[in-house]
Amino acid sequence: MHHNNIQLAVLDMAGTTVADGGLVLRAFEEAATAVGIEADGPRREAARRYVLDTMGQSKIEVFRALLGDEDAAQAGNRAFEAAYDALVGEADIAPVPGAVEAITALRDAGVRVALTTGFSRGTQDKLLSALGWAELADLTLAPSDAGRGRPYPDMVLTAALRLRVDAVDRIAVLGDTTSDIATGLAAGARIVAGTLTGAHSAAQLREAGATHVIDSVADFPALLLA
């Protein structure tokens, strides 16, 4: 079934359109050590599990939940951002195969495209620069650009307003985490699809309420375009 009246596609970055080789978990390990979470033991293991379960959410919200103290959460978030930014310079950051072609196909067909992230604006800009994606999408959004990050609907709704979408049921959302699915559902998007190139499994994505599960962003245009 095709949905050729979709006006806006909101796509996650890391895990959905960008392959970063697991840098989120590597950066978290550095940040967790920096804020005093023991390197081994049940507290560290529980923190790792929480990070995996909440993958895709705004990182400051993750640290608030883990640390229960605003100053510590801010320190953890700063350490995470610094670690991720440094790792971006060292790692092989690359598009998920077919991502550039998929985004280009959607835009060529008249679908506006927004790229969203749970990272800070500065980290998102570093990713976009490393990929050469400054002009790839119609809009890029971090949580600070919209109000709240995932699982809230703010980034999707901000994209809809800025790109002048007629109604929320003309939006399609794609992401690799249950947080992406929650965001799309909260925003009222018609299509809220999960992709299998990132953090969560098909079963997890379906349980979260995904309307579709696809192998990769490369398959997304075929779902949206007649």
C-alpha positions in Angstrom: 0.0 0.0 0.0 1.4 3.4 -1.0 0.8 6.7 0.8 1.5 9.2 -1.9 -0.1 12.1 -0.1 2.7 12.2 2.5 4.2 15.7 2.6 6.9 15.3 5.3 9.3 12.5 6.2 11.0 12.9 9.6 14.1 10.7 9.7 16.3 9.9 12.7 20.0 10.2 12.2 22.3 7.7 14.2 21.1 4.1 13.5 18.6 5.2 10.9 20.3 7.2 8.2 23.8 7.3 9.8 26.0 4.3 10.8 28.3 5.5 13.6 29.7 2.1 14.7 28.2 2.2 18.2 29.7 5.5 19.2 26.8 6.3 21.5 27.6 3.5 23.9 31.3 4.2 23.7 30.7 7.9 24.6 28.3 6.9 27.4 31.0 4.7 29.0 33.4 7.6 29.1 30.7 9.9 30.5 29.5 7.4 33.1 33.1 7.1 34.4 33.4 10.9 34.5 30.4 11.3 36.7 31.4 8.5 39.1 29.4 5.5 38.0 31.6 2.5 38.9 33.2 0.8 35.9 32.0 -2.6 37.0 29.1 -3.8 39.0 25.3 -3.7 39.1 25.0 0.1 38.9 27.0 0.3 35.7 25.2 -2.6 34.2 21.8 -1.1 35.0 22.9 2.2 33.5 24.0 0.5 30.3 20.7 -1.3 30.1 18.8 1.9 30.6 20.8 3.6 27.8 20.1 0.8 25.4 16.4 0.8 26.3 16.0 4.6 25.9 18.2 4.9 22.8 17.1 7.8 20.7 16.0 9.9 23.6 17.5 13.3 24.4 20.7 12.5 26.3 20.2 15.1 29.0 16.9 13.4 29.9 18.7 10.0 30.1 21.3 11.4 32.5 18.6 13.1 34.6 16.9 9.7 35.0 20.2 7.9 35.8 21.7 10.4 38.2 18.7 12.1 39.8 20.5 15.3 40.3 20.5 18.2 37.8 24.1 19.3 38.3 25.3 15.7 37.9 23.1 15.2 34.8 24.4 18.4 33.2 28.0 17.2 33.9 27.2 13.8 32.5 25.7 15.2 29.4 28.7 17.5 28.8 31.0 14.6 29.2 28.9 12.5 26.8 28.9 15.3 24.2 32.6 15.9 24.5 33.4 12.1 24.2 31.0 11.7 21.2 32.4 14.8 19.4 36.0 13.5 19.9 35.0 10.0 18.6 33.3 11.4 15.6 36.6 12.7 14.5 38.3 9.3 14.9 35.6 6.9 13.7 34.3 5.9 10.3 31.0 7.8 10.2 29.1 6.9 7.1 25.6 7.0 5.7 23.5 3.9 6.1 23.6 2.4 2.6 21.0 3.9 0.4 20.2 6.8 2.8 21.4 9.6 0.6 19.5 8.1 -2.4 16.4 7.7 -0.3 16.4 11.2 1.0 17.0 12.5 -2.5 14.2 10.4 -4.0 11.8 11.7 -1.4 12.7 15.3 -2.0 12.6 14.9 -5.8 9.0 13.5 -5.4 8.0 16.6 -3.4 8.2 15.2 0.1 9.9 17.5 2.5 12.6 15.8 4.7 13.7 16.6 8.2 16.6 14.9 10.0 16.3 14.7 13.8 18.5 13.6 16.6 18.7 13.1 20.4 22.1 14.8 20.4 22.9 18.5 21.0 22.7 20.9 18.2 26.5 21.1 18.2 27.0 17.4 17.9 24.4 17.1 15.2 26.2 19.8 13.3 29.5 17.9 13.6 27.8 14.8 12.2 26.3 16.7 9.3 29.6 18.3 8.6 31.5 14.9 8.7 28.9 13.5 6.3 28.8 16.5 4.0 25.0 16.6 4.6 24.6 20.4 5.2 22.2 20.7 2.2 20.9 17.1 2.1 17.6 17.7 3.9 15.1 20.5 4.1 15.5 20.9 7.8 17.6 19.5 10.7 16.4 19.5 14.3 17.9 18.8 17.7 15.9 18.7 20.9 17.0 22.3 21.8 15.4 23.5 18.5 12.0 22.2 19.4 11.6 22.2 23.2 11.8 18.6 24.2 13.5 15.6 22.6 12.1 12.1 22.1 9.8 10.5 23.2 7.8 13.7 23.0 6.4 14.9 19.7 8.0 18.3 19.7 10.6 17.7 16.9 8.1 16.2 14.6 5.6 18.9 15.2 8.2 21.6 14.9 9.3 20.2 11.5 5.6 20.2 10.4 5.2 23.8 11.3 8.4 25.0 9.8 7.9 23.1 6.6 4.3 24.1 6.4 2.7 20.7 6.4 -1.1 20.7 6.0 -2.0 18.1 8.7 -0.2 15.6 11.0 -1.7 12.7 9.0 0.5 13.8 6.1 3.6 13.0 8.1 5.8 9.8 8.0 8.4 9.1 10.7 11.2 6.6 10.5 13.6 5.6 13.3 15.5 2.6 14.7 14.3 2.9 18.3 11.2 2.6 20.4 11.6 6.3 21.3 11.3 7.2 17.6 8.1 5.2 17.4 6.7 6.9 20.5 7.5 10.3 19.1 5.8 9.6 15.8 2.7 8.2 17.5 2.5 11.2 19.9 2.7 13.5 17.0 -0.2 11.8 15.2 1.9 10.8 12.1 0.1 8.5 9.6 3.2 6.3 9.1 5.5 5.6 12.1 8.0 3.1 10.7 10.9 1.2 12.4 14.1 0.3 10.6 16.3 -2.6 11.5 19.7 -0.9 11.0 20.0 0.4 14.6 19.4 -0.2 18.3 16.1 -2.1 18.5 14.6 -5.3 17.1 11.6 -5.8 14.9 9.7 -7.2 17.9 10.6 -4.2 20.0 9.6 -1.8 17.3 6.3 -3.5 16.7 5.5 -3.7 20.4 6.1 0.0 20.6 3.4 0.5 18.0 5.3 0.8 14.7 2.9 0.9 11.7 5.6 -0.7 9.5 9.0 -2.3 10.0 11.5 -2.1 7.1 15.0 -3.4 6.7 16.5 -0.1 5.9 15.9 3.6 5.1 16.6 2.5 1.5 13.2 0.9 1.5 11.4 4.0 2.8 10.6 5.8 -0.5 8.8 2.7 -1.8 6.6 2.8 1.2 5.7 6.5 0.8 5.6 7.0 -3.0 3.2 5.6 -5.5 
